[in-house]
C-alpha cells in the first residue's frame, strides 16, 4: 500500500513537470490582432482601416513580446491651413519594455506619424496598452490561450 501511494505521488510529480514544460515552451509565437480603424474628420476611412476579425490574427515575430492596442489623435496642418483631424485605434504586435511601455509605444507611433505625414502634426494625444497573452488586444474580454487552459485543467486534475 505504501509503495502504491509513493508510485502515485511520483507519477503526479512527473505529470506536473510535463505540464509545466508545456507551459514554458508554449509551442508557438505570441499571436495578436493586427488591425485598425482610422477616422479622418470624424468619418471612418475604409481604405486605411482593417477590421479586427479572424483574418487579422497574426503570429508575431520573436522580437515582439506583447500585443498592443493604441489610440491616438492628431491634427494635420499644412502651414496655417487645416488638412484634417485624424483619430486612430490600432492593434498590433509590440514590445513591452521599460517602466512605462505604453508611453514608449506612443512616442514610437508619434515618430512614425511625423515621418510619414507630409504636413505638420499638432495636438498629439495617445494612449497605449500592452498585454502578453494570445489575442489579448482584441478590444473585448481577453481570450485564454489554449495552452494555459489545458495546463490549468491538467494541473487541477492532478491535485484534486
N, C-alpha and C positions, 0 to 999 in steps of 0.2 A: 504494500500500500504506500509506504514511504517513497519507494523507488518510482512508483507511478506518479505520485504528486510532484517529485523532483523532475521527472521527464516532462510532465505537462508544463511546469514552470519554465523549464529550459526552452520548450517549444514556443511558449508565449514570448519569451525574451527574443528568440530568433526571429519570429514573425514581426515583432515590434521593430527590430533593427532593419528588416527588409522594408517595412512600410516607411520608416524614416528615410531610408536610402532613396526610395521612390520620390518622396517629397523633396529631398535635396537636389536630386537630378532633374526633376521636373519634366524631363522628356523633350521639351520644345522651348523655343524662344518666347519671350513675352508677346502677347497678342493684344493689339489695341485697335480702336476705331480710328480711321484717318478720313475725316470728312469736315465739312464746314458749311455754315450759312453766312452769306455776306449780303448786307443791305447797303445800297447807295441812296442817299437822301430818303431813307425810310422804306424803300422798295427792294424786295429780295431780287438780287441779280442771279438769275438761274445759270448764266454762263460761268460764274465764279463760285457757285455753290455746288456742293456734293452731298447727297443725302447720307445720313448715318443709318445704313442698313447692312445686310449680310455682305453685300459687295464691297463695303468699305472696311471690312475686317482685314487686318494686316499683321503679318509676322514681323516683329521689329528686329532690327539688326542687333548684333551683340553689344554694341556700344550704347544702345538705348536701354535704360533700366527702369523706365517708368512710362505710363500712359499719361498724357496731359490733355487738359481742357483749358483753353484760354479764351477770354472775351476781351476784345479791345475796340475802342472807338477813337476816331480822329477826324479832323477837318483838313481837307486838302485845298490849298490855295496856290494860285499862280500870280505872284506879285500881290496885288491888292484884290484880285478877283477870286471869289469863292468858286471852287470847282465842285465841291460836294462834301457831304458828311458820310463817313464810312463806318459801319458797325459790323463786326465780325465775331462769330463764335466758332472756334475751330478745335478739332480733336486730332491728336497726333501722337506718335512715338517720341518720347523725350528723354532727358537726362535729369535725374534727381540728385543734385549735388549741393553741398554747402548748407549754410544755416537757413537761407531763405530761397529755396528753389523756385518758388512762384515768381518772386521778383526777378531772379536771374532769367527766367523764361520770358518775362515781359520785356526786359532790356534787350534780349536777343531778338524778339519779334520786332521791337521798335527799330533796331538796327537794320533788319531785313527790309522793313517797310520804307525806311529812309533811303535805302539803296535802290529800291525798285521804283518808287514814286518819281515822276518827272516834275514834281512840284514840291511845295513846302508843306510839311506835316505839322499841324498845330493841334493844341488841346488833346494831347495823347492821354488816354485813360486805359488801363489794362489791369486785369486780374487773372491769375492762373492757378490751377490746382493740379497736382501730380499725385498719382497713385501707382501701386506696384503689383496689382493682380490683373489677370487677363480680363480685357474688356471693361475695366473699371471706369473708363472715361465715356461711358455710354450716355451719360446725361440723365439716366434714371437709376433705379436701385442697382447697386453693384452686383455683377454676376459672379457666381462662385466657380473657381477653377475646378475642372473635373478631378484633377489630382488631389486637391485639398479635400474635396468631397469624399472621394474614395478612401483616402487615408483616414479621415475622421471616422467614417463608418467602420473601417477596418480596425482602428485602434479602439473604438468604442466596443466592438465585438470581442476584442481580446481581453479586455479588463472587466466586462460585465456579463 
